[in-house]
Amino acid sequence: MATAQGGAACVGQTLYVCGGEQAGGGCGLYALSLKQPQQWERRADYPGPPRLQPVVVAAGESLYLMGGYSMVDGRCVMPSEVWRYDPEKNAWQAAGKLPPHEGQTEPRGLVGASGAALPDGRILVGGGVCDSLFREAVEGRGGADYLRHPAAWYRFSSDLLCMDPLSGQWTLLGRWPELARAGGMLLCRNNWLFMAVGELKPGVRTPQVTAWPLETLLNAAAASK
């Protein structure tokens, strides 16, 4: 099950891998029991087109798949649908759509972003590329000097979003410049939120790890409303 540019998360004692480049352009979901890690099991394919660089998050007893992109006839397509996988039923269910950027109406893309679950089951998402600039680049319209700009030019997202899986509603908690990375790793642990490594611009990675107390982030978001 060779794969690249996919996502992974653990639900209980089972590791799930999905999305990314798979043989034949498939949409496979693969599971590995951490109690008996001898063999991978293929589970139900996720709906829609293949997704490269998706966000995959475990929250409660479910797995969530969102964002990513696929190339269709030379065009970059960024799916807006969020899907929830139920391991017990081995089935996917629609779980809403991605929110728009502030001041816009169309759902945003989430490419190169990262997600993490809060202790109460809500999902945080941060980082990722600028939709329009990334689309131009992968469609071959980025120009010969695309990789030569300063980091700020690429407009990586500094948004911290929060999704309530019960309602499918999204909230913008705020913006932090340390989140503006592509391919970083977002992690919630011991009431802290971490953003680790990732790209500051295409081809330039950082070893930096930034940590915020969750209480500080959530209080700042509440105070801004």
C-alpha atoms as one frame of an Amber mdcrd trajectory, in Angstrom:
protein
   0.000   0.000   0.000   2.595   2.536  -1.064   1.244   6.059  -0.591   2.538
   9.636  -0.478   1.075  13.009   0.518  -1.701  11.356   2.516  -2.843  11.689
   6.114  -2.979   9.457   9.180  -4.611   9.368  12.604  -5.362   6.893  15.402
  -8.850   6.006  16.578  -8.356   4.040  19.762  -5.764   1.362  19.079  -6.129
   1.481  15.289  -4.016   3.573  12.931  -5.762   4.798   9.781  -4.073   6.082
   6.617  -5.978   7.635   3.728  -5.663  10.157   0.935  -2.541  10.946  -1.015
  -1.088   9.345  -4.105  -2.138   5.704  -4.233  -1.664   3.031  -6.855  -4.182
   3.554  -9.642  -5.272   6.898  -8.207  -7.430   5.211  -5.592  -9.286   6.556
  -2.555  -8.333   3.766  -0.195  -8.549   3.821   3.589  -6.146   1.463   5.331
  -6.225   0.315   8.954  -3.537  -1.207  11.164  -4.295  -2.606  14.611  -1.588
  -1.455  17.016  -2.328  -4.503  19.158  -1.642  -6.884  16.259   0.436  -4.853
  13.780   1.199  -7.689  11.382  -1.028  -6.727   8.468  -2.862  -3.725   7.049
  -6.564  -4.037   6.276  -8.296  -2.082   3.522 -11.528  -0.481   4.675 -14.246
   1.428   2.813 -12.924   3.896   0.222 -13.611   7.538   1.007 -16.161   9.277
  -1.279 -15.299  11.649  -4.102 -12.029  12.156  -5.955  -8.580  11.248  -4.600
  -7.223  13.864  -2.187  -3.564  14.833  -1.987  -2.383  16.570   1.200  -5.713
  16.247   3.039  -6.346  16.911   6.721  -7.076  13.675   8.604  -8.121  13.921
  12.264  -9.386  11.436  14.847 -12.034  12.885  17.169 -13.887  10.675  19.608
 -14.555   7.330  17.942 -14.559   8.761  14.411 -12.111   9.709  11.684 -12.540
  12.976   9.758 -11.278  13.726   6.258 -11.248  17.252   4.839  -9.394  19.451
   2.395  -6.678  18.302   0.024  -6.703  18.587  -3.742  -6.770  16.519  -6.918
  -5.810  17.181 -10.522  -8.652  16.711 -13.029  -7.822  17.274 -16.705  -4.988
  19.589 -15.726  -7.109  21.590 -13.277  -6.580  21.764  -9.530  -9.786  20.811
  -7.707 -10.088  21.447  -3.960 -13.021  19.487  -2.494 -15.121  21.369   0.051
 -16.879  18.365   1.594 -15.957  17.073   5.051 -16.426  13.341   5.627 -16.706
  11.308   8.835 -15.726   7.651   8.971 -17.392   5.303  11.470 -15.033   2.373
  12.175 -17.786   0.186  13.630 -19.984   0.509  10.532 -17.062   0.771   8.103
 -18.940   3.618   6.446 -18.439   7.262   5.507 -20.990   9.989   6.212 -21.150
  13.623   5.105 -20.123  15.943   7.969 -20.549  19.395   6.429 -18.421  21.667
   4.281 -15.367  23.827   4.753 -16.022  27.457   5.718 -15.303  30.374   3.382
 -12.483  32.808   3.886 -13.543  35.936   5.762 -15.553  38.216   3.476 -16.115
  35.500   0.863 -18.914  33.039   0.172 -17.248  30.058  -1.514 -15.739  27.340
   0.713 -12.009  27.662   1.238  -9.484  25.003   0.329  -7.320  23.212   2.876
  -4.086  22.071   1.264  -0.994  21.501   3.384  -3.012  22.302   6.516  -3.038
  20.255   9.718  -5.664  19.331  12.279  -5.948  18.173  15.882  -8.806  17.232
  18.183  -9.596  19.086  21.399 -10.403  17.086  24.551 -14.113  17.922  24.075
 -14.134  16.473  20.540 -14.004  19.704  18.569 -11.436  19.872  15.777  -8.801
  22.572  15.294  -7.342  23.229  11.846  -4.445  25.553  11.046  -1.869  26.364
   8.414  -1.914  25.533   4.734  -1.254  27.233   1.417  -3.008  30.141  -0.289
  -5.684  28.578  -2.510  -5.282  30.819  -5.542  -1.470  30.886  -5.616  -1.212
  27.134  -5.116  -3.744  26.474  -7.863  -1.790  28.643 -10.293   1.448  26.842
  -9.434   0.224  23.256  -9.846  -1.617  24.170 -13.049   1.649  25.487 -14.476
   0.711  29.165 -14.318   3.031  30.177 -11.479   5.759  31.712 -13.612   9.472
  30.980 -13.818  10.185  32.977 -10.648   7.523  31.250  -8.521  10.043  29.835
  -6.023  12.054  33.053  -5.690   9.666  35.218  -3.687   9.952  36.019   0.049
   7.836  33.920   2.412   5.170  36.593   2.925   4.367  36.602  -0.800   2.944
  33.058  -0.641   0.296  34.048   1.931   0.269  30.784   3.870  -2.737  30.722
   6.191  -2.380  31.953   9.773  -6.043  31.154  10.548  -6.927  28.862  13.437
 -10.305  27.291  12.695 -12.499  25.226  14.987 -15.120  22.732  13.801 -17.898
  21.337  15.983 -18.496  17.803  14.632 -21.972  17.671  16.181 -23.265  20.668
  14.233 -20.759  20.907  11.391 -20.302  24.593  12.245 -16.948  26.364  11.927
 -15.502  29.224  13.974 -12.443  31.354  13.227 -10.657  31.500  16.592  -8.040
  33.987  15.460  -4.835  34.375  13.503  -1.321  33.565  14.656   1.653  34.053
  12.307   3.356  30.927  13.664   0.572  28.859  12.070   1.435  30.076   8.559
   3.141  26.872   7.473   2.429  24.196   4.902   2.919  20.583   5.894   3.313
  21.407   9.579   2.002  19.190  12.369  -0.717  20.431  14.712  -1.023  18.557
  18.010  -3.132  18.953  21.154  -1.588  17.453  24.262  -1.884  18.160  27.998
  -3.945  21.314  27.343  -1.371  22.753  24.959  -1.546  23.260  21.207   1.670
  22.667  19.257   2.589  23.586  15.697   5.725  21.723  14.670   7.999  22.223
  11.652   6.573  22.674   8.126   7.347  24.928   5.185   7.619  28.713   5.530
   7.530  28.922   1.725   7.833  26.295  -1.012  11.105  24.417  -0.513  12.087
  26.165   2.736  11.306  24.267   5.943  11.650  25.330   9.560  12.605  23.201
  12.596  10.630  25.530  14.882   8.010  24.212  17.310   5.539  26.725  18.769
   3.275  25.999  21.746   0.212  27.837  23.079  -1.831  27.081  26.210  -5.242
  25.991  24.939  -6.951  28.118  27.566  -5.193  31.223  26.234  -6.260  30.502
  22.643  -9.869  29.758  23.514 -10.144  32.756  25.854  -8.705  35.051  23.182
 -11.249  33.731  20.707 -14.117  34.266  23.152 -12.966  37.807  23.961 -12.882
  38.760  20.280 -16.561  37.931  19.728
